[in-house]
Amino acid sequence: MRKVLKITFLAFIGLLIVFGVYAWSLFGSLVNGALSVKKLDEHFYYMEYKGDDGFAELLQNGGAESADALVGYVLNFLSKGHYALPSANPQKTPYGCSTLTSRTPDGNVLMGRNFDFSSGTAIILHSTPTGGYKSIATFNVDFFGFGENWLPEGFANQYMALSSLFFALDGVNEKGFAIADLIAGDNVETHQNTGKPALTTTSAIRYLLNKAASVDEALTLLNSIDMHSDIGAAHHYAMADATGKSVVVEYVDNQMIVTETKAVTNHYLCEAKRNVGLYAYDHRYEQLCQQYDQNDGEMNLQKFTEVIESVSQPTQGDFWGTIWTTVMDLTSPSITYYPLCNFDKPFHFDLNQ
């Protein structure tokens, strides 16, 4: 009897071990990612992820033509099909922004970005995807649609914050490629339907950070997908790389148009729609270009940060203004964040560490 009990017990322990190994192989990276969440400041969080980010499978399945369509895939990836996670209702609220790219006296390339919005909580994701480049990217958790006042606190919410693997609003990767999403000058959506894998504006950013080492590579990748607008608005991308190449990517009549520029705000820069969306009271683009020209396209880090700060937006009533500012070094890939116009409280992350 004792021998039978011992064999049964050992068999049970063996099954538990096998189940544990299997479960960890499925969820280990995700659990570690969820547990990495740290609160850096009010409305400002940081997390890390290493492992399969699910993007290759997403593209193999044809991608997703909308945020709503992508949500189903994201929730299935996070649960591995074993559990019905809380549903999400992605928010559709336009936002403003500004970017600038310049060189330093030492020859480094800097790209700065203000993310302006009515309200928001930033989540920074330092991602090391299997088969992709390391990157640090930012997303506004308000866009997840997980409910009012949702925060990535407590394990369940921290786990759901891994949705950031599929969405980004700006970021830089280990090769020095940087990108930011900005609202363009009208509400004309882009919906390409050529049979290529489909991605939305913010999911395409994550794809480019994973796979593009330069602006040229990013443009090739964009030509390999069908682009679909998020949030019912027009978007354009500010992109730059370690060589100093800096462009804006815009879509007109579902065709991608690339224009070289050092500054981008919220109006079109391509000839087909030049200045559409530029308002008489909005001088951010003009200010950025003037500062760039006055300094002959060369600014040290302090001066560059001051220029980006000069076009940040203050809180006005229910409008929070600039939710975060980033200054990215593309030559020595790193990123410095300034939350809510607090330029005395930087948070710095180095991709080479």
C-alpha angles and dihedrals in degrees: 000000000000090000091051091049091048092051091047092049093048090048090051092049089048091053091049090052092048091048091047093051091047093048092048091049088057102038107016097098091044093049091049089049093051092048091052095068113124130182107229098176141333108313090000125106138169132203140167134218132188123181142037108353095191095240097118091055091046091057092043087056091053098264123250130288097208142020089252091054091046093053092069092054093045093052091047091050092051093047096035085226093293101103139031104239120201113285123247133216107201112223121241108205121136118235137194130225147156137218138189134186124201143151127247124227086258091056098254119141118233129191121190130192138186118200108204120192144147091253139334154152116230123219118193115205120197101197131190102183123192107258094006142086124276112252144172113218139167135224135177109238090208086074092061091075094219092141140286115310091007113165132181092249126126121031097275093054092040088055091050089051086071084082082089086081087079102038135053137162098194142345151135132243134213092266092059097254111143132186139177133188118225132176110252128217104284144016098260106132125215117229114166115189109183099128096262121127108287126231134172124233096266097038090052089057090057089049093051093048089052096049114018122088093178144013091262092054090048091053090051090051092049089054089054095060139054110246121219124186122243124220096013096281143100117268137189131193126228107206133179138163142198092275090064095251109148127181144160118229115208135172124224120175088350091301121122115236123190122203126180112235140143096213133046131179129154107306130078119269101185118100093242092065103009113175094359103151095023110132127201092239095050110089100158096107092045091050093049093049092047092051091047093051094043089056094042090241092299126107134156118237095265094049092045091052090049090053092051090046090052091067097041115119123241125222111273117180109300092353109095093198119208106013093187140356122205130196110194126194106209097183094055096023110234139122135217121201129204111190122213095350092302097143092169092065111059126177112205128197126184119205092203093062 
